[in-house]
Amino acid sequence: MPSLAKDGDIVIGGIFPVFNKQNHVNASFEKEPPEVTCKGFDMRAFRWTQVMIFAINEINSDITLLPNISLGYRIIDSCASPTNTLRAALTLLSEGNGDQYTAQCQSPISALIAESGSSQSLALAGTFGPFNLPLVSYFSTCACLSDKSKYPTFFRTIPSDYHQAKALAFLVKRFGWEWIGTLQSDNDYGRNGLSAFTTEVKKLGVCIAFTGTVLRTYPQSKILEVVEMIKMSTVRVILAFVPEGDLYPVMKEIVRQNITGIQWIASEAWITAARPSTPEIFTSFAGTIGFSVRKMAIPKLRNFLTNISPYSNPGAAYFGTFWETLVGCRPFHHPGTSSSSAVCRGDEVPDLTSVFFNVTQLRVSYNVYKAVYAIAHAIHELIFCNQSSPGEDCLNTSQISPKLVTAQLRKVKFVDEFGETVFFDSNGDLPPSYDIINWQMKHGEVQHVTVGHFSTSANAAYRLFIQEENIIWSTGNVVPKAVCSEVCPVGTRRAPIKGRPSCCFDCVPCADGTITNHSGALDCTPCPEEYWSNEGRSSCVLKYIEVLSFQDTLGIILTAMSLFGASLTLATTVIFLVFRHTPLVRANNAELSALLLLSLFLCFLCPLAFIAEPTAWSCMLRHTAFGVTFALCISCVLGKTLVVITAFRATLPGATKFGPVQQRIIVYSCSAVQVFICILWLSITPPYPQKRHNNRKIIVECNTGSDTAYYAVLGYIGFLAGICLVVAFLARKLPDNFNEAKFITFSMLVFCAVWITFIPAYVSSPGKYTVAVEIFAILSSAFGLLVCIFAPKCYIIIFHPEKNTKKHIMGKVPRSI
């Protein structure tokens, strides 16, 4: 295998993907397989090899770092393949170079700088870790390599993908991208990196629409499948966690099919790669944004690079292919060159404006530079140790072993000539520090413009700084939108769609009594008990209090009816007082009539206690006053009925006299029972005011306290009314001129009809109408008693005084023929 080599007191090995693809070989077991050949010369990887050589030469000329000790190197190509990487490592660790035998012993490899791909580094670390060979990678970022239990000798001068995944998640969250697509390479770098990113963004509510898998060795059919998936998807933002070599075939196909308008997010593996940074690729990848390791300028490197020539070192590996790529012709008889290119004349001058010679924005190259210096400082500490420390012996070059270098690398810490502190944490990683890169077209060239940075603070907190005004997106100056569903407006909530990711949802209005006062709400917030949602479901408003008040139309009507009934009762009382000496009034039992009119007057005034906002006293008053006054009223009617019956049976032998004493006993005893019930009611569970929340209103009403007591009061009134009705019905055949019993019967029928219909109406009426129904029942039954019992008498007294005589009342007036 071709290699770059220089012997020294201590030798450092290097493995780089100078060629990025291995030629396919049909291996058979019938003959020895041919030598592995690779294609796809990578100028960037070749520069990494030269940076390693430059750093070693710089150290060898330094009088303070490893003085009088020479560092050597052996560098070999890996073809970006894990199997070839292992083959290269075994070749480096052997004494020969694989092509020829040398009798002279070569210095053993003390440390290895390798590799760019995570899969290649995993193969090396897993194989050579048990042998304590220190591996320092410059571009392998897989977080899995931080596992010291599996890879104890692995170090790297680039941050782990654990931090890059967090940085990418911060970026996605910063710009509100919730619906994105992803591409991963079919290797450890892509799979582990994307897995870490997915874990981070799922915590932020971001959904992955699709995941495409690519690899540089995939056939064109698989590349087309991935591109077709991108075309058919609705996502406008795609993250590619893919090395540049694996992504490039997909990029070319996307450009060929003219797929534009997608905002690409790049991992550090391709965001600053030179090969895709062309105007042609830019047509579909304009505005690409991503993270890259911090850049550094190494001014002295430029002179070293410009002196690279196949003529100054004819036998050096890769120089011929480098020259052929740079100037377009192959040096005469130089190994590793293509036979199809024209032979150089020898006077060709390379284009010094090429990206290869730009040493002002070195990123991965600077990582290689730091890796060389980290190993050199570790070896320096072993050889030139602090002898004043007890128990610490210095070593000579022959005693330097990979195991000792590994142990010293864990402790190494130095400041390079550019002022950057280099050290490895407990996982063998560098602290995270990234530049945010944006692809922009300037002067006809794709520029990698730094628009921010990502790092950790002293307390290990992550910090993301972005100059948004300097970013040029795929959509121009407008930040691309990446949502599956638009943000739900205020007053609505997100409703998941069955079978779709959580970022895809419908917006449904909040239910009554719940609100959302911000857009994109997951759930609606219930309003407090005293509040209700407005029409737009955007804020809570105070519920209005529903109570039958004196200001309501219904309250005014019922109040007027109540006062009107009370006035009629007073008018009737006045009429009876004025005509108290007339036969009709005298025959109606003045004491019972007065009590009946008093109770009716109180019945008419009772509804006034039901109107207005209830209090503890008004609740107790309205129910007990209603019960007692009606019991008194019906007791008086019952007394009048018994008086009528006994009056006409008084002439019969043995008839019982029903005088004033008996009348009072009947009235007061019947009323006393109701008073007793009410006293028990108020003593045990009295009525009280309560607020009943019902959607948009608060119904303020009286709770009966005890339904049993309430219905006992109603039941007792009904019981008295029933007795009165039966007794009056039995007296229906009395002489026609004295029709008191008939009027009482009719009044009781009205009374019973009102209260029988009251029960279902009371139960089914909502809110304040429950109180209105109760008031209406009180007024109707009171009007029924007043009209049926007293209206005929008042009519005779006022309009037919000629009938207000004793003869007419006794029925002794002869009938006209």
C-alpha positions in Angstrom: 0.0 0.0 0.0 1.4 3.4 -0.9 2.4 5.6 2.0 4.2 8.7 3.1 6.9 8.0 5.6 9.8 9.5 7.4 11.7 7.8 10.2 12.5 9.4 13.5 13.2 8.7 17.2 9.5 8.4 17.8 7.0 7.7 15.0 3.4 8.8 14.7 1.1 7.0 12.4 -1.6 8.6 10.3 -4.5 7.2 8.3 -6.5 9.5 6.0 -9.1 8.9 3.3 -6.9 10.3 0.5 -9.1 8.3 -2.0 -12.8 8.2 -1.0 -14.0 5.0 -2.8 -12.6 1.5 -3.2 -12.7 -0.1 -6.6 -15.0 -3.2 -6.6 -13.1 -6.5 -6.6 -14.8 -9.8 -7.3 -13.0 -11.9 -4.7 -12.8 -15.7 -5.3 -11.2 -18.4 -3.3 -9.3 -19.9 -6.2 -6.4 -17.4 -6.3 -4.8 -14.7 -4.3 -7.0 -11.5 -4.4 -5.5 -8.6 -6.2 -4.2 -5.5 -4.5 -6.8 -3.1 -3.3 -7.1 0.0 -5.5 -9.1 3.1 -4.8 -10.5 6.0 -6.7 -11.9 9.5 -6.1 -8.9 11.5 -5.0 -9.9 13.9 -2.2 -7.9 17.1 -2.2 -9.1 18.0 1.3 -8.0 14.7 2.8 -4.6 15.0 1.0 -4.2 18.4 2.6 -4.8 16.8 6.0 -1.8 14.5 5.4 0.3 17.6 4.5 -0.8 19.4 7.7 0.3 16.4 9.7 3.7 16.5 8.0 3.9 20.2 8.4 3.1 20.0 12.2 5.8 17.3 12.7 8.4 19.3 10.8 7.4 22.4 12.9 7.9 20.4 16.1 11.2 19.0 15.0 12.5 22.5 14.5 11.1 23.7 17.8 13.9 24.0 20.5 11.4 24.0 23.4 9.1 21.0 22.4 10.9 17.7 22.2 14.4 19.2 21.8 17.0 16.9 20.2 14.3 14.4 19.5 13.0 13.8 16.0 9.5 12.8 15.3 8.8 10.6 12.3 5.6 9.7 10.5 4.1 7.0 8.4 0.9 8.0 6.6 -1.3 5.6 4.6 -4.7 5.8 2.7 -7.8 4.2 4.1 -10.1 4.6 1.0 -12.8 5.7 3.5 -13.5 2.0 4.2 -13.5 0.3 7.6 -11.8 -2.8 6.2 -9.2 -0.8 4.4 -8.6 1.2 7.6 -7.8 -1.9 9.5 -5.6 -3.1 6.7 -3.8 0.2 6.7 -3.4 0.2 10.5 -1.9 -3.3 10.5 0.4 -2.3 7.7 1.6 0.7 9.7 2.2 -1.4 12.8 4.2 -4.0 11.0 7.9 -3.4 10.4 7.7 -3.6 6.6 5.7 -1.4 4.4 3.9 -4.2 2.7 5.7 -4.0 -0.7 9.3 -4.6 0.1 11.5 -6.0 2.8 13.9 -3.7 4.7 16.6 -5.0 6.9 16.7 -1.8 8.8 14.3 -1.8 11.8 11.8 1.0 11.8 10.8 2.8 14.9 7.5 1.4 16.3 4.3 3.5 16.1 3.8 5.3 19.4 0.4 6.8 18.5 -2.0 6.9 15.6 -3.9 9.8 14.1 -7.0 8.3 12.6 -9.6 8.4 11.2 -12.1 10.8 9.5 -15.1 8.4 9.5 -16.8 7.2 12.7 -17.2 3.7 11.4 -13.5 3.5 10.5 -12.5 4.9 14.0 -14.8 2.3 15.6 -13.1 -0.5 13.8 -9.7 0.8 14.9 -10.6 1.6 18.5 -12.3 -1.7 19.0 -9.3 -3.6 17.5 -6.3 -1.8 19.0 -7.8 -0.5 22.2 -6.9 -3.7 24.1 -3.3 -3.2 23.0 -3.3 0.3 24.5 -2.5 2.0 21.2 -3.6 5.7 21.5 -5.9 6.8 18.6 -6.5 10.5 18.1 -9.2 11.2 15.6 -9.6 14.6 13.8 -13.0 14.1 12.3 -14.9 11.1 13.9 -17.8 12.6 15.8 -20.0 9.6 16.8 -21.1 9.9 20.4 -20.6 6.2 20.8 -16.8 6.7 20.7 -17.0 8.5 24.1 -17.7 5.2 25.8 -14.4 4.6 27.7 -15.4 1.1 28.8 -15.3 0.0 25.1 -12.7 2.5 23.7 -10.3 3.4 26.5 -7.5 4.6 24.2 -9.6 6.8 21.9 -9.2 10.6 21.8 -10.4 13.2 19.4 -9.8 16.9 18.6 -13.4 17.4 17.4 -16.5 17.7 19.6 -18.7 14.6 19.9 -22.0 14.4 18.0 -23.7 14.4 21.4 -23.1 18.1 21.4 -23.7 18.6 17.7 -27.1 16.9 18.1 -28.0 19.4 20.9 -26.7 22.3 18.8 -28.9 21.2 15.8 -31.9 20.8 18.1 -31.3 24.3 19.5 -31.2 25.6 15.9 -34.4 23.8 14.9 -36.2 25.1 18.0 -34.8 28.7 17.5 -36.6 29.0 14.1 -39.7 27.2 15.0 -39.2 24.2 12.6 -41.5 21.4 13.8 -41.9 19.3 10.6 -38.6 18.3 9.1 -37.2 15.5 7.0 -33.8 13.8 7.7 -31.1 12.0 5.7 -28.6 9.7 7.4 -25.6 7.8 6.1 -25.7 4.0 6.4 -22.9 3.9 8.9 -22.2 4.6 12.5 -21.8 8.3 12.0 -25.2 8.8 10.3 -27.2 6.3 12.4 -25.8 7.4 15.8 -25.8 11.1 15.0 -29.4 11.1 13.7 -30.5 9.0 16.6 -29.1 11.5 19.1 -30.7 14.4 17.2 -34.1 12.7 17.0 -33.9 12.1 20.8 -33.2 15.8 21.4 -35.9 17.3 19.0 -38.6 14.9 20.2 -38.3 16.6 23.6 -39.0 19.9 21.9 -42.1 18.6 20.1 -40.5 18.4 16.6 -41.6 15.6 14.3 -39.6 13.7 11.7 -41.5 13.3 8.5 -39.2 10.8 6.9 -35.7 9.4 7.2 -33.7 8.6 4.0 -30.6 6.5 4.1 -27.7 7.0 1.7 -24.1 5.8 1.2 -21.5 6.4 -1.5 -21.5 2.8 -2.6 -25.3 2.6 -3.0 -26.6 1.9 -6.6 -28.3 4.7 -8.5 -31.7 3.1 -7.9 -31.4 3.7 -4.1 -30.3 7.3 -4.7 -33.4 7.8 -6.9 -35.7 6.4 -4.2 -34.4 8.9 -1.7 -34.7 11.8 -4.1 -38.3 10.7 -5.0 -39.1 10.6 -1.3 -37.9 14.2 -0.9 -40.0 15.3 -4.0 -43.2 13.7 -2.7 -42.9 15.1 0.8 -44.4 18.4 2.0 -41.5 19.2 4.2 -39.5 22.3 3.4 -36.6 21.8 5.9 -34.3 18.7 5.7 -31.4 17.8 7.9 -28.6 15.7 6.3 -26.5 14.0 8.9 -24.2 12.5 6.2 -20.5 12.7 5.3 -19.8 14.7 2.2 -18.8 11.7 0.1 -22.0 9.9 0.9 -24.2 12.9 0.2 -22.6 14.1 -3.0 -24.4 11.6 -5.3 -27.8 12.6 -3.9 -26.9 16.3 -4.3 -26.1 15.8 -7.9 -29.4 14.0 -8.5 -31.4 16.7 -6.7 -29.7 19.4 -8.9 -30.4 17.3 -12.0 -34.1 17.1 -11.2 -34.2 20.8 -10.3 -35.6 20.3 -6.8 -35.5 23.7 -5.1 -37.1 25.6 -2.3 -35.8 23.3 0.5 -33.9 24.6 3.4 -31.1 22.3 4.1 -29.5 21.8 7.5 -26.0 20.4 7.3 -23.9 18.4 9.8 -20.3 19.4 10.3 -19.2 16.6 7.9 -20.2 18.5 4.7 -21.1 22.1 5.6 -17.6 23.3 4.7 -16.7 20.6 2.2 -15.2 22.1 -1.0 -16.5 19.6 -3.6 -20.2 20.4 -3.2 -19.6 24.1 -2.7 -20.1 25.0 -6.3 -22.5 27.3 -8.1 -24.1 24.3 -9.8 -24.9 22.6 -6.4 -25.9 25.9 -5.0 -28.9 26.2 -7.2 -30.7 23.6 -5.1 -28.8 24.0 -1.8 -28.8 27.8 -1.5 -29.0 29.1 2.1 -27.8 25.8 3.6 -27.1 26.3 7.3 -25.3 24.1 9.7 -22.5 23.7 12.3 -18.8 23.4 11.7 -15.8 23.2 14.0 -14.2 26.5 14.8 -11.9 27.7 12.1 -8.3 28.8 12.5 -5.6 30.4 10.2 -2.2 28.8 10.0 -0.2 31.4 7.9 3.0 29.3 7.8 1.2 26.4 6.2 0.7 28.2 2.9 4.4 28.3 2.0 4.6 24.6 2.8 1.7 23.7 0.6 2.9 25.8 -2.3 6.2 23.9 -2.3 4.5 20.5 -2.8 5.6 19.2 -6.2 6.0 15.8 -7.7 9.4 16.9 -9.2 10.9 17.8 -5.8 9.9 14.4 -4.4 9.4 12.0 -7.3 8.8 8.9 -5.2 6.3 10.4 -2.8 2.9 8.6 -2.7 -0.2 10.6 -3.9 1.9 13.5 -5.2 1.3 12.5 -8.8 -2.4 12.3 -8.4 -2.5 15.5 -6.6 -0.6 17.3 -9.3 -2.8 15.7 -12.0 -5.9 17.0 -10.1 -4.4 20.4 -9.6 -2.9 21.2 -13.0 -4.6 18.7 -15.3 -1.7 16.6 -16.4 0.3 13.7 -15.0 4.0 13.9 -14.1 6.1 11.6 -16.3 6.6 8.1 -14.7 5.1 9.2 -11.4 3.2 6.4 -9.5 -0.5 6.6 -8.9 -1.5 8.7 -11.8 -4.1 8.1 -14.5 -2.9 7.0 -17.9 -5.5 8.9 -19.7 -4.3 12.4 -18.8 -1.7 14.2 -20.9 1.9 14.1 -19.7 3.2 17.3 -18.1 5.9 19.3 -19.7 7.4 20.2 -16.4 6.9 23.9 -16.4 3.2 23.9 -15.2 2.4 26.4 -12.4 -0.5 25.5 -10.1 -3.4 27.9 -9.5 -2.4 29.4 -6.1 -6.0 30.8 -5.7 -7.3 27.2 -5.3 -9.1 26.3 -2.1 -6.3 23.9 -1.4 -3.9 26.8 -0.7 -6.3 28.8 1.5 -5.0 28.5 5.0 -7.2 31.2 6.6 -10.2 29.1 7.3 -8.8 25.7 8.4 -11.2 23.5 10.3 -10.5 19.8 10.1 -7.0 20.6 9.1 -6.6 22.5 12.4 -7.9 19.4 14.2 -5.1 17.4 12.6 -2.6 20.0 13.7 -3.9 19.9 17.3 -3.8 16.1 17.3 -0.1 16.1 16.3 0.7 18.6 19.0 -1.3 16.8 21.7 0.7 13.6 21.1 4.0 15.6 21.0 3.1 17.3 24.3 2.3 13.9 25.9 5.6 12.5 24.8 7.4 15.6 25.9 6.0 15.2 29.4 7.1 11.6 29.5 10.7 12.4 28.5 11.2 15.8 30.1 9.2 15.2 33.2 9.4 17.3 36.4 12.1 15.4 38.2 11.4 17.3 41.4 8.2 15.3 41.9 8.9 12.3 44.2 8.5 8.9 42.6 8.4 10.2 39.1 11.2 9.0 36.7 11.9 10.4 33.3 12.1 8.1 30.3 14.2 7.9 27.2 12.9 7.5 23.7 13.4 3.7 23.7 11.2 3.4 26.8 8.2 5.3 25.2 5.3 2.9 24.8 1.8 3.3 23.4 0.4 2.6 26.9 2.4 5.4 28.5 1.4 7.8 25.7 -2.2 6.9 26.3 -2.0 7.6 30.0 -0.2 10.9 29.4 -2.8 12.0 26.8 -5.5 11.8 29.4 -3.6 14.5 31.4 -2.3 16.6 28.6 -3.2 20.3 28.6 -1.4 23.1 26.7 -2.0 26.4 24.9 -1.0 26.3 21.2 0.6 29.2 19.4 -2.9 30.5 18.4 -4.0 30.9 22.0 -6.4 27.9 22.1 -6.3 25.6 25.2 -6.2 22.0 24.2 -7.1 19.2 26.6 -9.3 16.1 26.7 -12.1 15.5 29.1 -12.8 12.2 30.9 -14.4 10.9 27.7 -11.4 11.8 25.5 -13.4 14.7 23.9 -12.7 18.3 23.4 -15.2 20.9 24.8 -17.9 21.7 22.2 -17.4 24.8 20.1 -19.0 25.3 16.8 -19.4 28.0 14.2 -22.8 28.4 12.5 -22.2 28.4 8.7 -24.5 29.7 6.0 -24.0 29.1 2.3 -24.1 32.3 0.4 -23.2 33.2 -3.2 -20.7 36.1 -3.5 -18.9 37.1 -6.6 -19.9 33.9 -8.3 -18.5 31.7 -5.6 -20.1 29.8 -2.8 -19.0 31.3 0.5 -19.2 29.7 3.9 -20.3 32.7 5.9 -20.1 32.5 9.7 -23.4 33.8 11.2 -23.1 32.7 14.8 -21.6 30.2 17.2 -22.5 27.5 19.7 -20.5 26.6 22.8 -20.8 25.9 26.5 -20.5 28.4 29.3 -18.5 28.1 32.5 -21.4 26.3 34.2 -21.7 23.8 31.3 -24.8 25.4 30.0 -25.2 25.6 26.2 -25.2 29.0 24.5 -26.5 29.6 20.9 -25.7 33.0 19.4 -27.0 33.8 15.9 -26.9 37.0 13.8 -30.2 36.3 12.0 -29.9 39.5 9.9 -26.8 38.1 8.2 -28.5 34.8 7.2 -29.7 34.3 3.6 -32.2 31.4 3.5 -33.4 29.3 0.6 -36.4 31.6 0.6 -34.3 34.8 0.7 -34.6 36.9 3.8 -37.7 35.2 5.1 -37.2 32.4 7.6 -38.6 29.2 6.0 -41.7 27.6 7.6 -41.6 24.0 8.6 -45.0 22.9 10.0 -47.3 20.1 9.2 -50.3 22.0 10.4 -50.6 25.8 10.9 -50.6 27.0 14.5 -54.0 26.9 16.1 -55.5 30.3 16.7 -56.6 31.7 20.0 -59.8 30.0 21.2 -58.9 26.6 19.7 -56.8 23.6 20.7 -54.8 21.0 18.9 -56.6 17.7 18.2 -54.3 14.9 17.0 -55.1 13.1 13.7 -55.2 9.4 14.0 -52.2 7.7 12.3 -50.2 11.0 11.9 -47.3 12.4 13.9 -48.1 14.7 16.8 -47.1 17.8 14.6 -50.0 17.1 12.3 -53.3 18.0 13.9 -56.7 19.7 13.5 -57.7 22.9 15.3 -61.0 22.4 17.2 -62.8 25.2 19.1 -62.6 25.0 22.9 -65.7 23.7 24.7 -68.0 26.0 26.5 -66.4 27.2 29.7 -62.8 26.7 28.5 -60.4 29.0 26.8 -57.0 29.4 25.2 -55.5 32.8 25.3 -52.5 32.0 23.2 -52.1 30.3 19.8 -50.9 26.7 19.5 -52.4 25.5 22.7 -52.4 21.8 23.4 -55.4 21.9 25.7 -58.1 24.4 26.7 -58.0 25.8 30.2 -61.2 25.7 32.2 -62.5 29.0 33.5 -62.7 29.6 37.3 -66.0 28.7 38.8 -67.3 32.2 38.8 -66.3 32.8 35.2 -67.4 31.6 31.7 -65.8 31.7 28.3 -66.6 34.5 25.9 -67.9 33.9 22.3 -64.4 33.6 20.9 -63.2 31.3 23.7 -60.2 33.6 24.2 -60.9 34.9 27.7 -63.0 34.2 30.8 -65.8 36.7 31.6 -67.8 36.9 34.8 -70.9 34.8 34.8 -74.0 36.9 35.1 -76.1 36.3 38.2 -79.6 35.1 37.5 -82.1 36.0 40.2 -85.7 37.1 40.0 -85.4 40.7 40.9 -87.7 43.7 41.1 -86.0 45.1 38.0 -86.8 42.2 35.8 -89.9 42.4 33.6 -91.2 39.1 35.1 -90.4 40.4 38.6 -92.3 43.6 37.9 -95.3 41.7 36.6 -95.4 39.3 39.6 -94.9 42.2 42.0 -97.8 44.1 40.4 -100.0 41.0 40.6 -99.1 40.5 44.2 -99.9 44.1 45.2 -103.0 44.0 43.1 -104.2 40.9 45.0 -103.4 42.5 48.3 -105.3 45.6 47.3 -108.3 43.6 46.3 -108.2 41.8 49.6 -108.0 45.2 51.5 -110.9 46.5 49.3 -113.0 43.4 50.2 -112.2 43.9 53.9 -113.3 47.6 53.6 -116.5 46.5 51.9 -117.2 44.0 54.6 -116.4 46.6 57.3 -118.7 49.2 55.8 -121.6 46.8 55.3 -121.0 44.8 58.4 -124.5 45.3 59.7 -126.1 44.0 56.5 -127.7 40.5 56.6 -125.3 39.1 54.0 -122.2 40.1 55.9 -123.6 39.1 59.3 -124.5 35.7 57.9 -120.9 35.1 56.7 -119.4 34.7 60.2 -117.4 37.9 60.7 -114.6 36.4 62.7 -113.8 33.6 60.2 -114.2 36.0 57.3 -111.8 38.5 58.9 -109.2 35.7 59.5 -109.6 34.4 56.0 -109.1 37.9 54.5 -106.1 38.4 56.7 -104.5 35.2 55.6 -105.3 36.0 52.0 -103.7 39.4 52.4 -100.6 37.7 53.8 -100.7 35.2 50.9 -100.6 38.0 48.4 -97.7 39.6 50.1 -95.8 36.3 50.4 -94.4 36.5 46.8 -92.5 39.7 47.7 -90.2 37.6 49.9 -89.4 35.3 46.8 -88.3 38.3 44.7 -84.7 39.8 44.9 -81.5 38.0 45.8 -82.1 35.6 48.6 -80.5 35.8 52.0 -80.5 33.4 54.9 -83.4 35.2 56.5 -85.4 35.6 53.3 -85.0 31.9 52.5 -86.4 30.9 55.9 -89.2 33.6 55.7 -90.4 32.8 52.2 -91.1 29.1 52.8 -92.4 29.2 56.3 -94.6 32.3 55.7 -96.0 30.6 52.6 -96.7 27.4 54.5 -98.2 29.0 57.6 -100.4 31.6 55.8 -101.8 29.0 53.4 -102.5 26.6 56.3 -104.3 29.5 58.1 -106.2 30.3 54.9 -107.4 26.7 54.3 -108.2 26.3 58.0 -110.5 29.3 57.8 -112.2 27.9 54.6 -112.6 24.5 56.4 -114.1 26.3 59.4 -116.6 28.2 57.1 -117.5 25.0 55.4 -118.2 23.3 58.7 -120.2 26.3 59.9 -122.4 26.1 56.8 -123.1 22.4 57.3 -123.8 22.7 61.0 -126.0 25.8 60.4 -128.4 23.8 58.3 -128.4 20.7 60.5 -128.9 22.7 63.8 -132.8 22.1 63.6 -132.3 18.4 63.6 -132.7 16.6 67.0 -129.3 16.0 68.7 -127.5 18.3 66.3 -124.1 19.6 67.6 -123.8 23.3 67.8 -120.7 24.7 66.0 -120.2 28.0 67.7 -117.2 30.5 67.8 -115.2 28.4 70.2 -115.3 25.4 68.0 -114.5 27.5 65.0 -111.4 28.9 66.7 -110.3 25.4 67.8 -110.5 24.2 64.2 -108.7 27.2 62.7 -105.9 27.4 65.4 -105.3 23.7 65.8 -105.0 23.1 62.0 -102.7 26.1 61.7 -100.7 25.0 64.8 -99.8 21.7 63.1 -98.2 23.7 60.2 -96.4 26.0 62.6 -95.0 23.0 64.4 -93.7 21.5 61.1 -92.1 24.8 60.2 -90.4 25.1 63.6 -89.0 21.6 63.2 -87.8 22.5 59.7 -86.1 25.7 60.8 -84.5 24.0 63.8 -83.1 20.9 62.0 -82.3 21.9 58.4 -83.4 25.4 57.6 -83.5 26.7 54.1 -80.4 28.6 53.0 -79.2 30.6 49.9 -77.0 28.8 47.4 -75.3 29.6 44.1 -75.8 27.0 41.4 -73.3 27.4 38.5 -74.9 26.7 35.2 -72.9 27.4 32.1 -73.0 31.1 31.5 -74.8 32.1 34.6 -74.9 31.7 38.4 -78.3 30.9 39.6 -78.8 32.3 43.1 -81.6 30.5 44.8 -82.9 29.1 48.1 -82.1 25.5 48.9 -84.9 24.0 50.9 -82.4 22.4 53.3 -84.7 19.4 53.5 -86.9 18.3 50.7 -88.8 16.1 53.1 -89.7 19.1 55.3 -90.6 21.2 52.2 -92.9 18.5 50.8 -94.4 17.9 54.3 -95.5 21.6 54.3 -97.0 21.3 50.8 -98.5 17.9 51.7 -100.2 19.3 54.8 -101.7 22.2 52.9 -102.9 19.7 50.3 -104.3 17.5 53.1 -106.3 20.4 54.5 -107.5 21.4 51.0 -108.6 17.8 50.3 -110.7 17.7 53.5 -112.2 21.0 52.8 -113.0 19.9 49.2 -114.7 16.7 50.5 -116.7 18.5 53.1 -117.8 21.3 50.7 -118.8 18.6 48.2 -121.0 16.9 50.7 -122.7 20.3 51.3 -123.4 20.9 47.7 -127.3 20.2 48.0 -128.0 23.0 50.4 -130.7 25.6 49.4 -129.8 27.5 46.2 -130.1 30.9 47.6 -127.4 30.1 50.2 -124.7 28.9 47.8 -121.6 29.3 50.2 -120.8 25.6 50.0 -120.8 25.7 46.2 -118.4 28.6 46.1 -116.1 26.9 48.6 -116.2 23.7 46.5 -115.3 25.6 43.3 -112.5 27.5 45.1 -111.0 24.2 46.4 -111.1 22.7 42.9 -109.2 25.7 41.6 -106.8 25.5 44.5 -106.1 21.8 44.0 -105.8 22.1 40.3 -103.2 24.9 40.7 -101.0 23.0 43.1 -101.3 19.6 41.3 -99.9 21.3 38.1 -97.4 23.2 40.2 -95.3 20.2 41.0 -94.2 19.1 37.5 -93.8 22.8 36.4 -91.7 23.5 39.5 -89.4 20.5 38.9 -88.9 21.3 35.2 -88.5 25.0 35.3 -84.9 26.3 35.0 -83.3 29.0 37.1 -85.3 32.0 38.2 -88.4 30.5 36.5 -88.6 28.0 39.3 -89.2 30.8 41.7 -91.7 32.4 39.2 -93.7 29.2 39.0 -93.9 29.0 42.8 -95.0 32.7 43.0 -97.6 32.1 40.2 -99.0 29.1 42.1 -99.3 31.2 45.3 -101.0 34.1 43.5 -103.3 31.8 41.4 -104.6 29.9 44.4 -105.0 33.1 46.4 -106.9 34.8 43.6 -109.0 31.6 43.3 -110.0 31.7 46.9 -110.6 35.4 47.0 -112.7 35.5 43.8 -114.7 32.3 44.4 -115.6 33.0 48.0 -115.8 36.8 48.3 -116.5 38.1 44.7 -120.2 36.9 44.7 -120.9 38.6 48.1 -119.3 41.8 47.0 -121.2 41.8 43.8 -124.6 41.5 45.7 -123.5 44.1 48.3 -122.5 46.7 45.7 -124.6 46.1 42.6 -127.7 44.3 44.0 -128.4 45.7 47.5 -132.0 44.6 47.2 -130.9 41.0 47.6 -129.0 41.8 50.7 -132.0 41.0 53.0 -132.7 38.3 55.5 -135.7 37.0 53.5 -133.7 36.6 50.4 -130.9 34.9 52.2 -133.3 32.5 53.9 -134.9 31.7 50.6 -138.4 33.1 51.5 -138.8 35.5 48.6 -141.5 34.2 46.2 -140.3 33.3 42.7 -141.8 35.2 39.9 -143.9 33.2 37.4 
